[in-house]
Amino acid sequence: MGSQSRRDFLKTAALLGTAAAGLTSKPAKATPKNVLSEDRMGVIVDTTVCIGCRKCEWACKTAHNIATPAIESYDDRNVFKEIRRPTDKALTIVNEFPNPVPGQFPIDVKFQCMHCDHPACVSACIVGAFSKQECGAVIWDTNKCIGCRYCMVACPFQVPAFEFEKALKPDIKKCDFCIDRTSEGKIPACTDICPVEAITYGRRDDLIKVAHQKIKNYPDRYNDRIYGEYEVGGTSWLYLANQEFENLDFPKLGKDPAPGVSETIQHGIFAYFVPPIALYALLGGVMWINKNRKHTDNETGI
């Protein structure tokens, strides 16, 4: 009797599985947009020009509707006593470092998402919430995110921040390259407000040419290197400095793209979506078998 019931269940489970599989007419894949246009935009930050006014921080918060104090409060330089990282409430930050040249002002460095050409966050995201846009921006779609935070682990620059204090609908936060502004023909808010033009927005290839010319014209002022030109396959944000970038808290990275987790493996996890009804049928079947096994064992005195 027990064996016959078990066979009947297995037949039913097989039918349920077949029906559940039929609910998806085609594979549901996480297919992120990752466009690498030759005309993508970029920004170059000249750290030898930056004065650490932090107006870029204020402009960024204002542009993204993040609560911020009056702009005058950013004159307080006590904030430079500690090295900071971007957070969910500060998408861009400025840090200050000692200048190796005696008698020179400290070196101020703005930092935010680097908008990689081959983004590790895009590669790691199993649901395609991250995407590389044609304009060069790496953006994030809250409606697709499942909160796995693989992007935080994958990012070689440790940029994406998570709103841990929001229990119901936390978001991933990072610089979005002011894509709302640039799509309207404006320039990023931080670039627009910089009083000394330490931040320049333009076509990435053109910025690199200008930067190399600067290095050639002023070899005593610049280290012969553009950070972001080759690091992890290239980034949309580029930097000039008078010393090695590792001294300015930039990570030492190779030229190869650095997807934190293989895109093939990550996206393969959800290449073929199994509908919940099939999972419920399987779990219910296991429970049914175990229940009837105990009932049969009790009848036979085992």
C-alpha positions in Angstrom: 0.0 0.0 0.0 2.8 2.4 1.0 4.8 1.6 -2.2 1.8 2.1 -4.4 1.1 5.5 -2.8 4.7 6.5 -3.2 4.6 5.6 -6.9 1.4 7.6 -7.3 3.0 10.6 -5.7 6.1 10.4 -7.9 3.9 10.4 -10.9 2.0 13.4 -9.7 5.2 15.3 -8.8 6.6 14.6 -12.3 3.4 16.1 -13.8 3.6 19.1 -11.6 7.3 19.6 -12.5 6.5 19.4 -16.2 3.7 21.9 -15.8 5.8 24.3 -13.8 8.6 24.1 -16.3 6.1 24.9 -19.0 5.2 28.2 -17.3 8.4 29.7 -18.8 8.3 29.8 -22.6 11.9 31.0 -22.7 14.9 31.3 -20.4 14.9 34.3 -18.0 18.4 35.6 -17.9 20.1 38.4 -16.1 21.3 40.4 -19.1 23.0 43.6 -18.0 23.6 46.4 -20.4 27.3 46.9 -20.8 28.0 49.4 -23.6 31.6 50.5 -24.2 31.2 53.4 -26.7 34.2 55.1 -28.2 32.5 58.4 -27.5 31.9 57.7 -23.8 32.4 60.6 -21.5 34.8 60.9 -18.6 36.2 63.2 -16.0 39.8 64.0 -15.1 40.7 65.2 -11.7 43.9 67.3 -11.3 44.9 66.8 -7.7 47.6 69.4 -8.1 44.9 72.0 -8.5 42.3 70.9 -6.0 42.1 73.2 -2.9 39.9 70.9 -0.8 37.0 73.3 -0.6 34.6 70.3 -0.7 32.0 72.3 -2.7 31.8 69.2 -4.9 30.5 67.2 -1.9 27.8 69.8 -1.3 26.8 70.0 -5.0 26.6 66.2 -5.2 24.3 65.9 -2.2 22.1 68.7 -3.5 21.9 67.2 -7.0 20.8 63.8 -5.5 18.4 65.2 -2.9 20.6 64.1 0.0 20.2 66.2 3.2 23.2 68.5 3.5 24.2 71.4 5.8 24.8 74.9 4.5 27.6 75.2 2.0 29.5 77.4 4.5 29.9 74.4 6.8 32.1 72.7 4.3 34.9 75.2 5.1 35.6 73.1 8.2 38.9 71.3 7.4 38.8 69.1 10.6 37.1 66.5 8.5 40.5 65.8 6.9 41.8 64.3 10.1 40.5 60.9 9.0 40.5 59.2 5.6 36.9 58.8 4.5 35.1 56.5 2.0 31.9 57.2 0.0 28.8 56.2 1.9 25.1 56.1 1.2 24.9 59.7 2.4 28.0 61.0 0.7 28.4 59.7 -2.8 31.6 61.7 -3.3 34.2 62.7 -0.7 37.5 64.7 -0.5 40.5 63.5 1.5 43.7 65.3 2.3 47.3 63.9 2.2 50.7 65.3 3.1 52.6 66.9 0.2 56.1 65.3 -0.3 57.3 68.7 -1.6 58.5 70.8 1.3 56.6 74.0 1.8 53.7 73.0 -0.5 50.1 72.8 0.4 48.6 69.4 1.3 47.2 67.3 -1.6 43.4 67.1 -1.7 41.8 64.2 -3.6 38.2 63.9 -4.6 36.9 60.3 -4.8 33.7 58.6 -5.9 32.6 55.7 -8.2 35.2 55.3 -10.9 32.6 54.1 -13.5 34.8 51.3 -14.9 34.8 50.5 -18.6 34.5 46.8 -17.6 32.6 47.1 -14.3 33.0 44.3 -11.7 29.6 45.3 -10.2 27.9 44.8 -13.5 29.6 41.4 -13.9 28.8 40.3 -10.3 25.1 41.4 -10.3 23.0 38.2 -10.8 19.9 40.1 -11.8 21.2 42.8 -14.1 20.5 45.7 -11.7 23.8 47.4 -12.7 24.5 48.6 -16.2 27.2 50.4 -18.1 25.6 53.1 -20.2 26.8 54.4 -23.6 27.6 57.8 -22.0 30.1 56.0 -19.7 28.0 56.0 -16.5 27.6 52.9 -14.4 24.1 53.1 -12.9 21.9 50.9 -10.7 18.2 50.0 -11.0 16.5 49.7 -7.6 13.6 47.9 -9.1 15.8 44.9 -10.1 18.0 44.7 -7.0 17.5 41.8 -4.6 19.9 43.1 -2.0 22.5 40.4 -2.4 25.3 43.0 -2.2 27.6 41.1 -4.5 28.5 44.4 -6.1 30.0 45.6 -2.8 32.2 42.6 -2.7 33.2 42.7 -6.3 34.1 46.4 -6.6 37.9 46.8 -6.6 37.4 50.4 -5.3 35.0 49.4 -2.5 32.5 52.1 -3.6 28.9 50.8 -3.5 27.2 51.5 -0.2 24.1 49.9 1.3 21.4 51.6 3.3 21.6 49.2 6.3 19.4 51.4 8.5 16.4 51.1 6.1 14.7 47.8 6.9 11.9 47.8 4.3 13.5 49.1 1.1 17.2 49.6 1.4 19.0 50.9 -1.7 22.5 50.6 -3.1 24.0 54.1 -3.3 26.9 55.4 -5.3 27.8 58.2 -7.8 25.7 57.8 -10.9 27.8 60.3 -13.0 24.9 62.7 -12.7 23.2 60.8 -15.5 19.9 62.8 -15.0 21.9 66.1 -15.6 24.0 64.8 -18.5 21.0 63.4 -20.3 19.7 67.0 -20.3 22.9 68.3 -21.8 24.3 69.5 -18.4 27.6 68.6 -16.8 28.0 66.7 -13.5 27.2 68.8 -10.5 30.7 68.4 -8.9 32.3 69.6 -12.2 29.9 72.5 -12.6 30.7 73.9 -9.1 34.5 73.4 -8.9 35.9 77.0 -8.4 39.4 76.1 -9.6 38.5 73.8 -12.5 40.3 70.8 -10.9 37.5 68.6 -12.4 37.1 68.5 -16.1 34.3 66.7 -17.9 34.6 65.6 -21.6 35.0 62.8 -24.0 37.3 60.2 -22.3 39.7 59.8 -25.2 40.1 63.6 -25.5 40.8 64.0 -21.7 43.5 61.4 -21.9 45.2 63.2 -24.8 45.1 66.5 -22.8 46.4 64.8 -19.7 49.4 63.4 -21.5 50.1 66.8 -23.0 50.0 68.3 -19.5 52.5 65.7 -18.2 54.8 66.4 -21.2 54.6 70.1 -20.7 55.1 70.1 -16.9 57.2 67.1 -16.1 58.2 68.6 -12.7 54.6 69.0 -11.7 53.1 65.6 -12.6 53.9 62.0 -12.1 54.1 60.3 -15.6 50.9 58.4 -15.1 47.2 58.8 -15.5 45.3 56.8 -12.9 42.3 55.1 -14.6 43.7 55.1 -18.1 44.6 51.4 -17.8 43.6 50.2 -14.3 41.2 47.3 -14.3 40.7 47.8 -18.1 40.2 51.6 -17.8 37.8 53.8 -15.9 35.7 56.9 -16.8 37.2 58.9 -14.0 40.9 59.7 -14.4 43.5 61.3 -12.2 46.7 63.4 -12.3 49.0 63.7 -9.4 52.6 64.7 -8.4 53.4 61.3 -6.9 52.4 57.7 -6.9 48.7 57.2 -6.6 49.1 54.5 -4.0 50.3 57.2 -1.6 47.0 58.9 -2.1 44.9 55.8 -1.0 44.3 54.6 -4.5 44.4 50.8 -4.7 47.2 49.2 -6.7 45.5 47.4 -9.5 46.6 45.7 -12.7 45.5 46.5 -16.3 43.1 43.5 -16.6 39.4 44.0 -15.9 38.6 42.9 -12.4 35.1 41.4 -12.2 34.9 40.3 -8.6 32.9 37.2 -9.6 32.9 35.6 -13.1 30.0 37.0 -15.2 29.5 33.6 -16.8 29.1 31.9 -13.5 27.0 34.6 -11.8 24.5 35.0 -14.6 24.4 31.2 -15.2 22.9 30.8 -11.7 19.7 32.3 -13.0 20.0 31.4 -16.7 16.9 29.2 -16.4 14.4 30.3 -13.8 12.5 27.6 -11.9 9.0 28.8 -11.0 8.1 28.8 -7.3 5.4 26.2 -7.9 8.0 23.6 -8.9 10.0 24.3 -5.7 6.9 24.1 -3.6 5.9 20.8 -5.2 9.4 19.4 -4.5 9.4 20.5 -0.9 5.8 19.3 -0.4 6.7 16.0 -1.9 9.6 15.5 0.5 7.3 16.3 3.4 4.6 13.9 2.0 7.1 11.0 1.6 8.5 11.5 5.1 5.0 11.7 6.7 3.8 8.6 5.0 7.1 6.8 5.7 6.5 7.4 9.4 2.9 6.3 9.2 3.9 3.0 7.4 6.7 2.4 9.9 4.2 2.8 12.8 1.8 0.3 11.2 4.6 -2.3 10.8 5.9 -1.8 14.3 9.3 -0.6 13.2 
